[in-house]
Amino acid sequence: MSSDVASPSPVPSTDVDALLPHYVIDLQQQVESYLTRAQWEAIDKAFRIGAQAHEGQTRKSGEPYITHPVAVARILADMHLDGETLVAAILHDTLEDTHLTKDEVEAEFGSTVADLVDGVTKLDKVGFVSREAATAESFRKMLLAMARDLRVILIKLADRLHNMRTLAALAEDRRIFKSRETLEIYAPIAHRLGINSIKWELE
């Protein structure tokens, strides 16, 4: 999970791109203690590609859409997740919501990142009709089985956590739907994986 985390050549705290949005600078400062310069450069590249791909898209709150995947990456950085996971977190909605393809992601970042992004995309495509057709427990098992790499589930949990933090921007019926789904599906998965900080906040 943290195989590409290395101690040498940390991200220099003074090497901040003044043109980056504050939320990306916050992420850079967050990871400088445990990721290398090369790993940060990949994250920075992912932000630039993701921002371009999501250009013109906004959240329900009116914020640029790219603020969401960066926030997801920051949640994972709090857990000291590896560089590839943070890159995939920033790109996690690109295959579903933009023109980017898995092949293009792989060409830029390698097969591991492409597989992580593709894995999150596949989880997102599981419809709620299927969830209601089965018990919450069997659906949780299905989600865990679908993710060949546990990091796919971690990205999805962080994605859901940020969505819950910004729930106020949604209509009431969507808030109720998301809250129920979170309690029945995602909080128990976080508990099963031993990620209590996420579990408590999801509940």
Rosetta constraint file for C-alpha pairs under 8 A:
AtomPair CA 1 CA 81 HARMONIC 6.81 0.50
AtomPair CA 1 CA 82 HARMONIC 6.51 0.50
AtomPair CA 1 CA 151 HARMONIC 7.04 0.50
AtomPair CA 2 CA 80 HARMONIC 7.79 0.50
AtomPair CA 2 CA 81 HARMONIC 5.90 0.50
AtomPair CA 2 CA 82 HARMONIC 4.62 0.50
AtomPair CA 3 CA 82 HARMONIC 6.94 0.50
AtomPair CA 4 CA 82 HARMONIC 6.01 0.50
AtomPair CA 4 CA 83 HARMONIC 6.77 0.50
AtomPair CA 4 CA 84 HARMONIC 7.73 0.50
AtomPair CA 5 CA 34 HARMONIC 6.73 0.50
AtomPair CA 5 CA 35 HARMONIC 5.78 0.50
AtomPair CA 5 CA 36 HARMONIC 7.46 0.50
AtomPair CA 5 CA 82 HARMONIC 5.56 0.50
AtomPair CA 5 CA 83 HARMONIC 6.99 0.50
AtomPair CA 6 CA 34 HARMONIC 6.86 0.50
AtomPair CA 6 CA 35 HARMONIC 6.20 0.50
AtomPair CA 6 CA 36 HARMONIC 6.36 0.50
AtomPair CA 7 CA 34 HARMONIC 6.25 0.50
AtomPair CA 7 CA 35 HARMONIC 6.96 0.50
AtomPair CA 7 CA 36 HARMONIC 6.93 0.50
AtomPair CA 8 CA 36 HARMONIC 6.56 0.50
AtomPair CA 9 CA 36 HARMONIC 5.28 0.50
AtomPair CA 9 CA 37 HARMONIC 6.12 0.50
AtomPair CA 10 CA 32 HARMONIC 5.83 0.50
AtomPair CA 10 CA 33 HARMONIC 6.38 0.50
AtomPair CA 10 CA 34 HARMONIC 6.58 0.50
AtomPair CA 10 CA 35 HARMONIC 5.75 0.50
AtomPair CA 10 CA 36 HARMONIC 4.37 0.50
AtomPair CA 10 CA 37 HARMONIC 5.66 0.50
AtomPair CA 11 CA 15 HARMONIC 7.52 0.50
AtomPair CA 11 CA 28 HARMONIC 7.83 0.50
AtomPair CA 11 CA 31 HARMONIC 7.59 0.50
AtomPair CA 11 CA 32 HARMONIC 4.54 0.50
AtomPair CA 11 CA 33 HARMONIC 7.20 0.50
AtomPair CA 11 CA 35 HARMONIC 6.57 0.50
AtomPair CA 11 CA 36 HARMONIC 5.53 0.50
AtomPair CA 11 CA 37 HARMONIC 4.63 0.50
AtomPair CA 11 CA 40 HARMONIC 6.77 0.50
AtomPair CA 12 CA 32 HARMONIC 6.64 0.50
AtomPair CA 12 CA 37 HARMONIC 7.59 0.50
AtomPair CA 13 CA 29 HARMONIC 6.59 0.50
AtomPair CA 13 CA 32 HARMONIC 6.62 0.50
AtomPair CA 16 CA 25 HARMONIC 6.89 0.50
AtomPair CA 16 CA 28 HARMONIC 7.91 0.50
AtomPair CA 17 CA 25 HARMONIC 7.67 0.50
AtomPair CA 20 CA 24 HARMONIC 6.19 0.50
AtomPair CA 20 CA 25 HARMONIC 6.35 0.50
AtomPair CA 21 CA 25 HARMONIC 6.46 0.50
AtomPair CA 22 CA 26 HARMONIC 6.06 0.50
AtomPair CA 23 CA 27 HARMONIC 6.38 0.50
AtomPair CA 23 CA 67 HARMONIC 7.42 0.50
AtomPair CA 23 CA 70 HARMONIC 7.35 0.50
AtomPair CA 23 CA 71 HARMONIC 7.79 0.50
AtomPair CA 24 CA 28 HARMONIC 6.22 0.50
AtomPair CA 24 CA 70 HARMONIC 6.92 0.50
AtomPair CA 25 CA 29 HARMONIC 6.21 0.50
AtomPair CA 26 CA 30 HARMONIC 6.12 0.50
AtomPair CA 27 CA 31 HARMONIC 6.38 0.50
AtomPair CA 27 CA 70 HARMONIC 7.72 0.50
AtomPair CA 27 CA 73 HARMONIC 7.77 0.50
AtomPair CA 27 CA 74 HARMONIC 5.84 0.50
AtomPair CA 27 CA 77 HARMONIC 7.71 0.50
AtomPair CA 28 CA 32 HARMONIC 6.07 0.50
AtomPair CA 28 CA 40 HARMONIC 7.19 0.50
AtomPair CA 29 CA 33 HARMONIC 7.91 0.50
AtomPair CA 30 CA 74 HARMONIC 7.63 0.50
AtomPair CA 30 CA 77 HARMONIC 6.87 0.50
AtomPair CA 30 CA 78 HARMONIC 7.61 0.50
AtomPair CA 31 CA 35 HARMONIC 5.75 0.50
AtomPair CA 31 CA 40 HARMONIC 7.83 0.50
AtomPair CA 31 CA 77 HARMONIC 6.45 0.50
AtomPair CA 31 CA 80 HARMONIC 7.67 0.50
AtomPair CA 32 CA 36 HARMONIC 7.41 0.50
AtomPair CA 34 CA 80 HARMONIC 7.44 0.50
AtomPair CA 35 CA 39 HARMONIC 6.04 0.50
AtomPair CA 35 CA 40 HARMONIC 6.69 0.50
AtomPair CA 35 CA 82 HARMONIC 7.63 0.50
AtomPair CA 35 CA 83 HARMONIC 6.98 0.50
AtomPair CA 36 CA 40 HARMONIC 6.33 0.50
AtomPair CA 37 CA 41 HARMONIC 6.13 0.50
AtomPair CA 38 CA 42 HARMONIC 6.41 0.50
AtomPair CA 39 CA 43 HARMONIC 6.45 0.50
AtomPair CA 39 CA 83 HARMONIC 5.49 0.50
AtomPair CA 39 CA 84 HARMONIC 7.88 0.50
AtomPair CA 40 CA 44 HARMONIC 6.06 0.50
AtomPair CA 40 CA 83 HARMONIC 7.30 0.50
AtomPair CA 41 CA 45 HARMONIC 6.04 0.50
AtomPair CA 42 CA 46 HARMONIC 6.13 0.50
AtomPair CA 42 CA 83 HARMONIC 7.74 0.50
AtomPair CA 42 CA 87 HARMONIC 6.86 0.50
AtomPair CA 42 CA 109 HARMONIC 7.56 0.50
AtomPair CA 43 CA 47 HARMONIC 6.26 0.50
AtomPair CA 43 CA 83 HARMONIC 7.06 0.50
AtomPair CA 43 CA 86 HARMONIC 6.72 0.50
AtomPair CA 43 CA 87 HARMONIC 5.07 0.50
AtomPair CA 43 CA 90 HARMONIC 7.84 0.50
AtomPair CA 44 CA 48 HARMONIC 6.38 0.50
AtomPair CA 45 CA 49 HARMONIC 6.19 0.50
AtomPair CA 46 CA 50 HARMONIC 5.78 0.50
AtomPair CA 46 CA 87 HARMONIC 5.79 0.50
AtomPair CA 46 CA 90 HARMONIC 6.45 0.50
AtomPair CA 46 CA 91 HARMONIC 6.70 0.50
AtomPair CA 47 CA 51 HARMONIC 5.80 0.50
AtomPair CA 47 CA 66 HARMONIC 7.93 0.50
AtomPair CA 47 CA 70 HARMONIC 7.59 0.50
AtomPair CA 47 CA 87 HARMONIC 7.98 0.50
AtomPair CA 47 CA 90 HARMONIC 6.35 0.50
AtomPair CA 47 CA 91 HARMONIC 7.79 0.50
AtomPair CA 48 CA 52 HARMONIC 6.20 0.50
AtomPair CA 49 CA 53 HARMONIC 6.12 0.50
AtomPair CA 50 CA 54 HARMONIC 6.01 0.50
AtomPair CA 50 CA 66 HARMONIC 6.85 0.50
AtomPair CA 50 CA 90 HARMONIC 6.79 0.50
AtomPair CA 50 CA 91 HARMONIC 5.85 0.50
AtomPair CA 50 CA 94 HARMONIC 6.95 0.50
AtomPair CA 51 CA 55 HARMONIC 5.81 0.50
AtomPair CA 51 CA 66 HARMONIC 5.58 0.50
AtomPair CA 53 CA 94 HARMONIC 6.96 0.50
AtomPair CA 53 CA 98 HARMONIC 5.80 0.50
AtomPair CA 53 CA 99 HARMONIC 6.82 0.50
AtomPair CA 53 CA 100 HARMONIC 6.94 0.50
AtomPair CA 54 CA 65 HARMONIC 6.46 0.50
AtomPair CA 54 CA 66 HARMONIC 6.39 0.50
AtomPair CA 54 CA 94 HARMONIC 7.40 0.50
AtomPair CA 54 CA 97 HARMONIC 7.74 0.50
AtomPair CA 54 CA 98 HARMONIC 6.35 0.50
AtomPair CA 55 CA 64 HARMONIC 7.84 0.50
AtomPair CA 55 CA 65 HARMONIC 7.87 0.50
AtomPair CA 56 CA 64 HARMONIC 7.45 0.50
AtomPair CA 57 CA 64 HARMONIC 6.25 0.50
AtomPair CA 57 CA 65 HARMONIC 5.40 0.50
AtomPair CA 58 CA 62 HARMONIC 5.54 0.50
AtomPair CA 58 CA 63 HARMONIC 5.48 0.50
AtomPair CA 58 CA 64 HARMONIC 4.46 0.50
AtomPair CA 58 CA 65 HARMONIC 4.39 0.50
AtomPair CA 58 CA 66 HARMONIC 7.99 0.50
AtomPair CA 59 CA 63 HARMONIC 5.36 0.50
AtomPair CA 59 CA 64 HARMONIC 6.21 0.50
AtomPair CA 59 CA 65 HARMONIC 5.13 0.50
AtomPair CA 59 CA 68 HARMONIC 7.89 0.50
AtomPair CA 60 CA 169 HARMONIC 5.63 0.50
AtomPair CA 60 CA 170 HARMONIC 6.69 0.50
AtomPair CA 61 CA 169 HARMONIC 5.30 0.50
AtomPair CA 63 CA 67 HARMONIC 7.04 0.50
AtomPair CA 65 CA 69 HARMONIC 7.73 0.50
AtomPair CA 66 CA 70 HARMONIC 6.43 0.50
AtomPair CA 66 CA 90 HARMONIC 7.88 0.50
AtomPair CA 67 CA 71 HARMONIC 6.11 0.50
AtomPair CA 68 CA 72 HARMONIC 6.28 0.50
AtomPair CA 68 CA 162 HARMONIC 7.36 0.50
AtomPair CA 69 CA 73 HARMONIC 6.25 0.50
AtomPair CA 69 CA 89 HARMONIC 6.03 0.50
AtomPair CA 69 CA 90 HARMONIC 4.54 0.50
AtomPair CA 69 CA 91 HARMONIC 6.89 0.50
AtomPair CA 69 CA 92 HARMONIC 6.97 0.50
AtomPair CA 69 CA 93 HARMONIC 7.64 0.50
AtomPair CA 69 CA 159 HARMONIC 7.56 0.50
AtomPair CA 70 CA 74 HARMONIC 6.27 0.50
AtomPair CA 70 CA 89 HARMONIC 7.42 0.50
AtomPair CA 70 CA 90 HARMONIC 5.44 0.50
AtomPair CA 71 CA 75 HARMONIC 6.39 0.50
AtomPair CA 71 CA 162 HARMONIC 6.89 0.50
AtomPair CA 72 CA 76 HARMONIC 6.53 0.50
AtomPair CA 72 CA 89 HARMONIC 6.22 0.50
AtomPair CA 72 CA 90 HARMONIC 7.19 0.50
AtomPair CA 72 CA 155 HARMONIC 7.26 0.50
AtomPair CA 72 CA 158 HARMONIC 5.39 0.50
AtomPair CA 72 CA 159 HARMONIC 5.44 0.50
AtomPair CA 72 CA 162 HARMONIC 6.37 0.50
AtomPair CA 73 CA 77 HARMONIC 6.04 0.50
AtomPair CA 73 CA 86 HARMONIC 5.08 0.50
AtomPair CA 73 CA 87 HARMONIC 7.68 0.50
AtomPair CA 73 CA 89 HARMONIC 5.29 0.50
AtomPair CA 73 CA 90 HARMONIC 6.08 0.50
AtomPair CA 73 CA 158 HARMONIC 7.84 0.50
AtomPair CA 74 CA 78 HARMONIC 6.27 0.50
AtomPair CA 75 CA 79 HARMONIC 7.01 0.50
AtomPair CA 75 CA 158 HARMONIC 6.11 0.50
AtomPair CA 76 CA 80 HARMONIC 6.51 0.50
AtomPair CA 76 CA 81 HARMONIC 5.65 0.50
AtomPair CA 76 CA 85 HARMONIC 7.99 0.50
AtomPair CA 76 CA 86 HARMONIC 6.91 0.50
AtomPair CA 76 CA 154 HARMONIC 7.74 0.50
AtomPair CA 76 CA 155 HARMONIC 7.38 0.50
AtomPair CA 76 CA 158 HARMONIC 6.71 0.50
AtomPair CA 77 CA 81 HARMONIC 5.51 0.50
AtomPair CA 77 CA 82 HARMONIC 7.96 0.50
AtomPair CA 77 CA 86 HARMONIC 7.18 0.50
AtomPair CA 81 CA 85 HARMONIC 6.40 0.50
AtomPair CA 81 CA 86 HARMONIC 7.01 0.50
AtomPair CA 82 CA 86 HARMONIC 6.59 0.50
AtomPair CA 83 CA 87 HARMONIC 6.21 0.50
AtomPair CA 84 CA 88 HARMONIC 6.15 0.50
AtomPair CA 84 CA 112 HARMONIC 7.49 0.50
AtomPair CA 84 CA 113 HARMONIC 5.88 0.50
AtomPair CA 85 CA 89 HARMONIC 6.04 0.50
AtomPair CA 85 CA 113 HARMONIC 7.14 0.50
AtomPair CA 85 CA 116 HARMONIC 7.60 0.50
AtomPair CA 85 CA 151 HARMONIC 6.73 0.50
AtomPair CA 85 CA 155 HARMONIC 7.57 0.50
AtomPair CA 86 CA 90 HARMONIC 6.33 0.50
AtomPair CA 87 CA 91 HARMONIC 6.44 0.50
AtomPair CA 87 CA 113 HARMONIC 7.03 0.50
AtomPair CA 88 CA 92 HARMONIC 5.59 0.50
AtomPair CA 88 CA 113 HARMONIC 5.43 0.50
AtomPair CA 88 CA 114 HARMONIC 7.40 0.50
AtomPair CA 88 CA 116 HARMONIC 6.12 0.50
AtomPair CA 88 CA 117 HARMONIC 5.45 0.50
AtomPair CA 89 CA 117 HARMONIC 7.45 0.50
AtomPair CA 89 CA 155 HARMONIC 5.94 0.50
AtomPair CA 91 CA 95 HARMONIC 7.96 0.50
AtomPair CA 91 CA 117 HARMONIC 6.61 0.50
AtomPair CA 92 CA 117 HARMONIC 4.97 0.50
AtomPair CA 92 CA 118 HARMONIC 7.86 0.50
AtomPair CA 92 CA 120 HARMONIC 6.43 0.50
AtomPair CA 92 CA 121 HARMONIC 7.07 0.50
AtomPair CA 92 CA 155 HARMONIC 7.95 0.50
AtomPair CA 93 CA 97 HARMONIC 5.83 0.50
AtomPair CA 93 CA 98 HARMONIC 7.65 0.50
AtomPair CA 93 CA 117 HARMONIC 7.65 0.50
AtomPair CA 93 CA 121 HARMONIC 6.97 0.50
AtomPair CA 94 CA 98 HARMONIC 4.98 0.50
AtomPair CA 94 CA 99 HARMONIC 7.32 0.50
AtomPair CA 94 CA 100 HARMONIC 5.98 0.50
AtomPair CA 94 CA 101 HARMONIC 7.91 0.50
AtomPair CA 95 CA 99 HARMONIC 7.06 0.50
AtomPair CA 95 CA 100 HARMONIC 5.63 0.50
AtomPair CA 95 CA 101 HARMONIC 5.71 0.50
AtomPair CA 95 CA 102 HARMONIC 6.68 0.50
AtomPair CA 95 CA 117 HARMONIC 7.47 0.50
AtomPair CA 95 CA 118 HARMONIC 7.18 0.50
AtomPair CA 95 CA 121 HARMONIC 6.83 0.50
AtomPair CA 96 CA 121 HARMONIC 6.31 0.50
AtomPair CA 100 CA 104 HARMONIC 6.41 0.50
AtomPair CA 100 CA 105 HARMONIC 7.18 0.50
AtomPair CA 101 CA 105 HARMONIC 6.39 0.50
AtomPair CA 102 CA 106 HARMONIC 6.08 0.50
AtomPair CA 102 CA 114 HARMONIC 5.78 0.50
AtomPair CA 102 CA 115 HARMONIC 7.96 0.50
AtomPair CA 102 CA 117 HARMONIC 7.94 0.50
AtomPair CA 102 CA 118 HARMONIC 6.88 0.50
AtomPair CA 103 CA 107 HARMONIC 6.10 0.50
AtomPair CA 103 CA 114 HARMONIC 7.56 0.50
AtomPair CA 104 CA 108 HARMONIC 6.35 0.50
AtomPair CA 105 CA 109 HARMONIC 5.90 0.50
AtomPair CA 105 CA 110 HARMONIC 7.18 0.50
AtomPair CA 105 CA 113 HARMONIC 7.47 0.50
AtomPair CA 105 CA 114 HARMONIC 5.50 0.50
AtomPair CA 106 CA 110 HARMONIC 4.36 0.50
AtomPair CA 106 CA 111 HARMONIC 4.99 0.50
AtomPair CA 106 CA 112 HARMONIC 7.80 0.50
AtomPair CA 106 CA 113 HARMONIC 6.88 0.50
AtomPair CA 106 CA 114 HARMONIC 4.96 0.50
AtomPair CA 107 CA 111 HARMONIC 7.94 0.50
AtomPair CA 109 CA 113 HARMONIC 6.12 0.50
AtomPair CA 109 CA 114 HARMONIC 7.18 0.50
AtomPair CA 110 CA 114 HARMONIC 6.41 0.50
AtomPair CA 111 CA 115 HARMONIC 5.95 0.50
AtomPair CA 112 CA 116 HARMONIC 6.25 0.50
AtomPair CA 113 CA 117 HARMONIC 6.24 0.50
AtomPair CA 114 CA 118 HARMONIC 6.04 0.50
AtomPair CA 115 CA 119 HARMONIC 5.90 0.50
AtomPair CA 116 CA 120 HARMONIC 6.37 0.50
AtomPair CA 116 CA 149 HARMONIC 7.34 0.50
AtomPair CA 116 CA 151 HARMONIC 7.21 0.50
AtomPair CA 116 CA 152 HARMONIC 5.61 0.50
AtomPair CA 117 CA 121 HARMONIC 6.26 0.50
AtomPair CA 117 CA 152 HARMONIC 7.61 0.50
AtomPair CA 118 CA 122 HARMONIC 6.22 0.50
AtomPair CA 119 CA 123 HARMONIC 6.38 0.50
AtomPair CA 119 CA 146 HARMONIC 7.98 0.50
AtomPair CA 119 CA 147 HARMONIC 6.34 0.50
AtomPair CA 119 CA 148 HARMONIC 7.93 0.50
AtomPair CA 119 CA 152 HARMONIC 5.97 0.50
AtomPair CA 120 CA 124 HARMONIC 6.26 0.50
AtomPair CA 120 CA 152 HARMONIC 5.63 0.50
AtomPair CA 120 CA 153 HARMONIC 7.51 0.50
AtomPair CA 120 CA 155 HARMONIC 7.32 0.50
AtomPair CA 120 CA 156 HARMONIC 6.42 0.50
AtomPair CA 121 CA 125 HARMONIC 6.46 0.50
AtomPair CA 122 CA 126 HARMONIC 6.95 0.50
AtomPair CA 123 CA 143 HARMONIC 6.90 0.50
AtomPair CA 123 CA 146 HARMONIC 7.50 0.50
AtomPair CA 123 CA 147 HARMONIC 7.93 0.50
AtomPair CA 126 CA 130 HARMONIC 7.15 0.50
AtomPair CA 127 CA 131 HARMONIC 6.90 0.50
AtomPair CA 128 CA 132 HARMONIC 6.26 0.50
AtomPair CA 129 CA 133 HARMONIC 6.20 0.50
AtomPair CA 130 CA 134 HARMONIC 6.49 0.50
AtomPair CA 131 CA 135 HARMONIC 7.06 0.50
AtomPair CA 131 CA 136 HARMONIC 6.83 0.50
AtomPair CA 131 CA 139 HARMONIC 6.03 0.50
AtomPair CA 132 CA 136 HARMONIC 7.79 0.50
AtomPair CA 134 CA 138 HARMONIC 6.31 0.50
AtomPair CA 134 CA 139 HARMONIC 6.39 0.50
AtomPair CA 135 CA 139 HARMONIC 6.27 0.50
AtomPair CA 136 CA 140 HARMONIC 6.15 0.50
AtomPair CA 136 CA 184 HARMONIC 6.02 0.50
AtomPair CA 136 CA 185 HARMONIC 6.12 0.50
AtomPair CA 137 CA 141 HARMONIC 6.36 0.50
AtomPair CA 137 CA 185 HARMONIC 7.61 0.50
AtomPair CA 138 CA 142 HARMONIC 6.18 0.50
AtomPair CA 139 CA 143 HARMONIC 6.25 0.50
AtomPair CA 139 CA 185 HARMONIC 7.45 0.50
AtomPair CA 140 CA 144 HARMONIC 6.31 0.50
AtomPair CA 140 CA 185 HARMONIC 5.87 0.50
AtomPair CA 140 CA 186 HARMONIC 7.77 0.50
AtomPair CA 140 CA 189 HARMONIC 6.70 0.50
AtomPair CA 141 CA 145 HARMONIC 6.08 0.50
AtomPair CA 142 CA 146 HARMONIC 6.05 0.50
AtomPair CA 143 CA 147 HARMONIC 6.53 0.50
AtomPair CA 143 CA 153 HARMONIC 7.97 0.50
AtomPair CA 144 CA 150 HARMONIC 7.89 0.50
AtomPair CA 144 CA 153 HARMONIC 7.16 0.50
AtomPair CA 147 CA 152 HARMONIC 5.97 0.50
AtomPair CA 147 CA 153 HARMONIC 6.56 0.50
AtomPair CA 148 CA 152 HARMONIC 7.80 0.50
AtomPair CA 149 CA 153 HARMONIC 7.68 0.50
AtomPair CA 150 CA 154 HARMONIC 6.55 0.50
AtomPair CA 151 CA 155 HARMONIC 6.13 0.50
AtomPair CA 152 CA 156 HARMONIC 6.27 0.50
AtomPair CA 153 CA 157 HARMONIC 6.07 0.50
AtomPair CA 154 CA 158 HARMONIC 6.19 0.50
AtomPair CA 155 CA 159 HARMONIC 6.03 0.50
AtomPair CA 156 CA 160 HARMONIC 6.16 0.50
AtomPair CA 157 CA 161 HARMONIC 6.09 0.50
AtomPair CA 157 CA 186 HARMONIC 6.66 0.50
AtomPair CA 157 CA 190 HARMONIC 7.25 0.50
AtomPair CA 157 CA 198 HARMONIC 7.69 0.50
AtomPair CA 158 CA 162 HARMONIC 6.24 0.50
AtomPair CA 158 CA 198 HARMONIC 7.77 0.50
AtomPair CA 159 CA 163 HARMONIC 6.27 0.50
AtomPair CA 160 CA 164 HARMONIC 6.13 0.50
AtomPair CA 160 CA 182 HARMONIC 7.61 0.50
AtomPair CA 160 CA 186 HARMONIC 7.78 0.50
AtomPair CA 161 CA 165 HARMONIC 6.28 0.50
AtomPair CA 161 CA 198 HARMONIC 7.12 0.50
AtomPair CA 161 CA 201 HARMONIC 7.47 0.50
AtomPair CA 161 CA 202 HARMONIC 6.21 0.50
AtomPair CA 162 CA 166 HARMONIC 6.39 0.50
AtomPair CA 163 CA 167 HARMONIC 5.95 0.50
AtomPair CA 164 CA 178 HARMONIC 7.78 0.50
AtomPair CA 164 CA 179 HARMONIC 7.61 0.50
AtomPair CA 164 CA 202 HARMONIC 7.23 0.50
AtomPair CA 167 CA 175 HARMONIC 6.21 0.50
AtomPair CA 168 CA 175 HARMONIC 7.54 0.50
AtomPair CA 170 CA 174 HARMONIC 6.09 0.50
AtomPair CA 170 CA 175 HARMONIC 6.05 0.50
AtomPair CA 171 CA 175 HARMONIC 6.27 0.50
AtomPair CA 172 CA 176 HARMONIC 6.27 0.50
AtomPair CA 173 CA 177 HARMONIC 6.20 0.50
AtomPair CA 174 CA 178 HARMONIC 5.98 0.50
AtomPair CA 175 CA 179 HARMONIC 5.96 0.50
AtomPair CA 176 CA 180 HARMONIC 6.16 0.50
AtomPair CA 177 CA 181 HARMONIC 6.17 0.50
AtomPair CA 178 CA 182 HARMONIC 5.99 0.50
AtomPair CA 179 CA 183 HARMONIC 6.25 0.50
AtomPair CA 180 CA 184 HARMONIC 6.10 0.50
AtomPair CA 181 CA 185 HARMONIC 5.70 0.50
AtomPair CA 181 CA 186 HARMONIC 7.23 0.50
AtomPair CA 182 CA 186 HARMONIC 4.86 0.50
AtomPair CA 182 CA 187 HARMONIC 5.99 0.50
AtomPair CA 182 CA 202 HARMONIC 6.70 0.50
AtomPair CA 182 CA 203 HARMONIC 7.68 0.50
AtomPair CA 183 CA 187 HARMONIC 5.40 0.50
AtomPair CA 183 CA 188 HARMONIC 7.26 0.50
AtomPair CA 183 CA 202 HARMONIC 7.06 0.50
AtomPair CA 183 CA 203 HARMONIC 6.07 0.50
AtomPair CA 184 CA 188 HARMONIC 6.87 0.50
AtomPair CA 185 CA 189 HARMONIC 6.55 0.50
AtomPair CA 186 CA 190 HARMONIC 6.27 0.50
AtomPair CA 186 CA 199 HARMONIC 7.96 0.50
AtomPair CA 186 CA 202 HARMONIC 7.61 0.50
AtomPair CA 187 CA 191 HARMONIC 6.22 0.50
AtomPair CA 187 CA 198 HARMONIC 7.61 0.50
AtomPair CA 187 CA 199 HARMONIC 4.90 0.50
AtomPair CA 187 CA 200 HARMONIC 7.70 0.50
AtomPair CA 187 CA 202 HARMONIC 5.67 0.50
AtomPair CA 187 CA 203 HARMONIC 6.33 0.50
AtomPair CA 188 CA 192 HARMONIC 6.04 0.50
AtomPair CA 188 CA 199 HARMONIC 7.23 0.50
AtomPair CA 189 CA 193 HARMONIC 6.20 0.50
AtomPair CA 190 CA 194 HARMONIC 6.19 0.50
AtomPair CA 190 CA 195 HARMONIC 5.15 0.50
AtomPair CA 190 CA 196 HARMONIC 6.72 0.50
AtomPair CA 190 CA 198 HARMONIC 6.45 0.50
AtomPair CA 190 CA 199 HARMONIC 5.15 0.50
AtomPair CA 191 CA 195 HARMONIC 5.89 0.50
AtomPair CA 191 CA 196 HARMONIC 6.02 0.50
AtomPair CA 191 CA 199 HARMONIC 5.72 0.50
AtomPair CA 195 CA 199 HARMONIC 6.24 0.50
AtomPair CA 196 CA 200 HARMONIC 5.91 0.50
AtomPair CA 197 CA 201 HARMONIC 6.51 0.50
AtomPair CA 198 CA 202 HARMONIC 6.04 0.50
AtomPair CA 199 CA 203 HARMONIC 6.25 0.50
